[in-house]
Amino acid sequence: MRRDWQRDELLLVFHLYCRLPFGKLHKSNPDIIELAKVIGRTPSAVAMKACNFANLDPALERKGLSAVSKSDRLLWDEFRDDSNKIALAAEDLYDKRIEPVVKEDEIKESAMPVGETESVQNVKVRRVQRFFRNSVIVSYENRCAISGIQLPHLLIASHIIPWKDSVERRADPSNGISLNGLYDKAFDKGYITFDEQWRVCIATDLKAHFDDSEMSEKLLNIEGVRLSMPTRFLPDPEAMSYHRLKIFEKAYRTSY
């Protein structure tokens, strides 16, 4: 007898979709098999459900949405409206059902007092940050979107609209770009941004401060370089417009 998909099951599959490369969303993947055991589904069913979310991702331009259910689309739309809420719920389920061993720096949920204590809030923040980083870095195939460097430990999931400026978009991968540490800091401080064609723009203020050849090669010479697009969760043009106006042009002026 066919069993309807429950909310918790969908959240766990969506969580898996966001942290696995699209090419690994198949029934033989150990992560797919593990999740299938936890929720009492077949690996094929889990893989198919994950691919349903891929069908909803405009970055993939996939056709044939007949397998996408109303509940799949509802969850996708909820995530687009408030990524922070859905990411937190998904990470909470992941910690409880997939990774039951709590890390030493985290507090067990059962031991937490009722209410938003600082400790509870810190756990929530870490979960949202973890979801965001995993989703963004995987979407960019573990590469810096400017330099192409492929060393995950040197990469940072940079928020386009800053963390403090939008609670709803804190976990939204389309509000993120994978950058190495240097470019992340420059982007965060408004020294660089991207134009409407996704080319790097350099602040005039930054140009005036560097004449060192090594720094010039690392920072100034990326002007005009086009951002390498992710395989899913394309960066949001409206978010980048916000970055240009509120982060880049507010503090620095450029003649680019």
C-alpha positions as CSV (number, residue, x, y, z in Angstrom):
1,M,0.0,0.0,0.0
2,R,1.3,3.4,-1.0
3,R,2.3,5.6,2.0
4,D,2.1,9.3,1.8
5,W,5.2,11.3,2.4
6,Q,5.3,13.0,5.8
7,R,6.6,16.5,6.5
8,D,9.7,15.3,8.4
9,E,10.6,12.9,5.6
10,L,10.4,15.7,3.0
11,L,12.5,17.9,5.2
12,L,15.2,15.3,5.5
13,V,15.2,14.6,1.7
14,F,15.4,18.3,1.0
15,H,18.3,18.6,3.4
16,L,20.0,15.8,1.5
17,Y,19.3,17.5,-1.8
18,C,20.9,20.7,-0.7
19,R,24.2,19.1,0.5
20,L,24.8,16.5,-2.2
21,P,26.0,17.2,-5.8
22,F,23.3,16.5,-8.3
23,G,25.2,13.7,-9.8
24,K,25.2,11.8,-6.5
25,L,21.5,11.8,-6.1
26,H,21.1,8.1,-7.0
27,K,19.9,5.0,-5.1
28,S,23.5,3.6,-4.7
29,N,24.8,6.6,-2.8
30,P,25.5,5.7,0.8
31,D,23.9,8.9,2.1
32,I,20.7,8.0,0.1
33,I,20.8,4.5,1.5
34,E,21.3,5.7,5.1
35,L,18.4,8.2,4.9
36,A,16.1,5.5,3.3
37,K,16.7,3.2,6.3
38,V,16.0,6.0,8.8
39,I,12.7,7.0,7.3
40,G,11.6,3.5,6.1
41,R,11.7,4.2,2.4
42,T,13.6,2.5,-0.4
43,P,16.8,4.2,-1.7
44,S,15.0,4.5,-5.1
45,A,12.1,6.4,-3.5
46,V,14.5,8.8,-1.7
47,A,16.6,9.4,-4.8
48,M,13.4,10.1,-6.8
49,K,12.1,12.5,-4.2
50,A,15.4,14.4,-4.2
51,C,15.2,14.7,-7.9
52,N,11.8,16.2,-7.6
53,F,13.4,19.1,-5.8
54,A,15.9,19.3,-8.6
55,N,13.0,19.6,-11.0
56,L,11.8,22.7,-9.0
57,D,15.2,24.4,-9.1
58,P,15.2,26.9,-12.0
59,A,19.0,26.7,-12.2
60,L,18.8,23.2,-13.6
61,E,16.2,24.0,-16.3
62,R,14.8,20.5,-16.1
63,K,11.6,19.5,-17.7
64,G,8.9,17.0,-16.9
65,L,7.5,17.9,-13.5
66,S,4.8,15.2,-13.5
67,A,6.4,13.5,-10.5
68,V,6.5,16.7,-8.4
69,S,3.8,16.6,-5.7
70,K,1.9,19.4,-4.2
71,S,3.8,18.8,-0.9
72,D,7.1,19.0,-2.7
73,R,6.2,22.3,-4.3
74,L,4.8,23.7,-1.0
75,L,8.1,22.9,0.8
76,W,10.1,24.5,-2.0
77,D,8.0,27.6,-1.9
78,E,8.3,27.8,1.9
79,F,12.0,27.6,1.6
80,R,12.1,30.4,-0.9
81,D,9.9,32.6,1.4
82,D,11.8,31.9,4.6
83,S,14.9,29.8,4.2
84,N,16.0,30.4,7.8
85,K,12.9,28.6,9.1
86,I,13.1,25.6,6.8
87,A,16.8,25.2,7.2
88,L,16.5,25.3,11.0
89,A,13.8,22.6,10.9
90,A,15.8,20.4,8.5
91,E,19.0,20.7,10.5
92,D,17.2,19.9,13.7
93,L,15.7,16.7,12.2
94,Y,19.1,15.8,10.7
95,D,20.8,16.1,14.2
96,K,18.1,14.1,15.9
97,R,17.6,11.3,13.3
98,I,20.7,11.1,11.2
99,E,23.4,12.4,13.5
100,P,22.1,11.6,17.0
101,V,25.5,12.1,18.7
102,V,25.7,15.7,19.8
103,K,29.0,17.5,19.2
104,E,30.9,18.5,22.3
105,D,30.3,22.2,21.6
106,E,26.6,21.8,21.4
107,I,23.9,21.3,24.0
108,K,21.5,18.4,23.9
109,E,18.0,19.5,23.1
110,S,16.6,17.5,26.0
111,A,18.8,19.4,28.4
112,M,17.8,22.9,27.1
113,P,15.5,25.0,29.2
114,V,12.3,26.3,27.7
115,G,12.7,29.7,26.0
116,E,15.2,31.5,23.9
117,T,18.3,31.4,26.1
118,E,21.6,32.4,24.6
119,S,22.8,28.8,24.5
120,V,19.7,27.7,22.6
121,Q,20.0,30.6,20.2
122,N,23.7,29.8,19.5
123,V,22.8,26.2,18.6
124,K,20.2,27.5,16.1
125,V,22.6,30.0,14.6
126,R,25.2,27.2,14.1
127,R,22.6,25.0,12.4
128,V,21.5,27.7,10.0
129,Q,25.2,28.5,9.2
130,R,25.9,24.9,8.6
131,F,23.0,24.4,6.2
132,F,23.9,27.6,4.3
133,R,27.6,26.7,3.9
134,N,26.9,23.2,2.8
135,S,24.3,24.2,0.3
136,V,26.4,27.1,-1.2
137,I,29.8,25.3,-1.4
138,V,28.2,22.2,-3.0
139,S,26.3,24.3,-5.5
140,Y,29.6,25.9,-6.6
141,E,31.2,22.4,-6.9
142,N,33.6,23.2,-4.1
143,R,35.2,26.0,-6.0
144,C,35.7,29.7,-5.6
145,A,33.3,31.5,-8.0
146,I,36.0,34.0,-9.0
147,S,39.4,32.2,-8.9
148,G,38.2,28.6,-9.3
149,I,40.4,27.4,-6.5
150,Q,39.1,24.0,-5.4
151,L,40.1,23.7,-1.7
152,P,36.9,23.6,0.4
153,H,38.8,24.5,3.6
154,L,39.8,27.8,2.1
155,L,36.2,28.6,0.8
156,I,33.6,30.7,2.6
157,A,29.9,30.8,1.8
158,S,29.5,34.6,1.4
159,H,26.1,36.2,2.0
160,I,25.0,38.6,-0.7
161,I,22.5,40.3,1.5
162,P,24.3,40.3,4.9
163,W,23.2,38.0,7.7
164,K,22.1,40.9,9.9
165,D,20.0,42.5,7.1
166,S,17.6,39.6,6.4
167,V,16.6,36.8,8.8
168,E,14.5,35.1,6.1
169,R,17.4,34.8,3.7
170,R,20.1,33.7,6.1
171,A,20.0,30.1,4.8
172,D,19.0,30.8,1.2
173,P,21.7,29.5,-1.1
174,S,20.6,31.9,-3.8
175,N,21.7,34.6,-1.4
176,G,25.2,33.1,-1.3
177,I,28.4,32.8,-3.4
178,S,31.4,30.5,-2.8
179,L,34.5,32.7,-2.4
180,N,38.0,32.2,-1.0
181,G,38.9,34.0,2.2
182,L,40.4,37.1,0.5
183,Y,37.6,37.7,-1.9
184,D,35.0,36.9,0.8
185,K,36.4,39.7,3.0
186,A,36.6,42.1,0.1
187,F,33.0,41.3,-0.9
188,D,31.7,41.5,2.7
189,K,33.3,44.9,3.2
190,G,32.1,46.3,-0.1
191,Y,35.4,46.6,-1.8
192,I,34.1,44.3,-4.7
193,T,30.7,43.5,-6.1
194,F,29.2,42.1,-9.3
195,D,27.4,44.1,-12.0
196,E,24.3,43.0,-13.9
197,Q,26.4,40.7,-16.2
198,W,28.0,39.1,-13.1
199,R,31.4,40.7,-13.7
200,V,33.6,41.7,-10.8
201,C,33.5,45.4,-10.0
202,I,36.4,47.0,-8.0
203,A,35.9,50.0,-5.7
204,T,37.9,53.0,-6.7
205,D,38.9,53.4,-3.0
206,L,40.5,49.9,-3.2
207,K,42.5,50.8,-6.3
208,A,43.9,53.9,-4.6
209,H,45.4,51.8,-1.7
210,F,47.4,49.2,-3.5
211,D,50.4,49.5,-5.8
212,D,52.1,46.3,-4.6
213,S,52.3,44.0,-7.5
214,E,51.4,40.8,-5.6
215,M,48.3,42.4,-4.1
216,S,47.4,43.8,-7.5
217,E,47.6,40.4,-9.0
218,K,45.3,38.9,-6.3
219,L,42.7,41.6,-6.1
220,L,42.9,44.3,-8.7
221,N,43.4,42.0,-11.6
222,I,40.1,40.3,-11.1
223,E,38.2,43.3,-12.3
224,G,35.8,42.3,-15.1
225,V,36.1,38.6,-14.3
226,R,32.8,36.9,-14.7
227,L,31.4,34.9,-11.8
228,S,31.3,31.1,-12.4
229,M,27.7,30.1,-12.0
230,P,26.6,27.3,-9.6
231,T,25.0,24.1,-10.7
232,R,21.9,24.9,-8.6
233,F,20.5,27.8,-6.6
234,L,21.6,30.6,-9.0
235,P,22.6,33.8,-7.3
236,D,19.6,36.2,-7.0
237,P,20.0,39.3,-9.2
238,E,17.8,41.3,-6.7
239,A,20.1,40.3,-3.9
240,M,23.1,41.4,-5.8
241,S,21.4,44.7,-6.7
242,Y,21.0,45.2,-2.9
243,H,24.7,44.5,-2.4
244,R,25.7,47.0,-5.0
245,L,23.5,49.8,-3.6
246,K,23.7,49.1,0.1
247,I,27.1,47.6,0.6
248,F,29.3,48.6,-2.3
249,E,28.1,52.0,-3.5
250,K,27.0,53.2,-0.1
251,A,30.6,53.1,1.2
252,Y,32.7,53.3,-2.0
253,R,32.3,54.8,-5.4
254,T,33.6,53.2,-8.5
255,S,34.1,54.3,-12.1
256,Y,33.7,50.8,-13.5
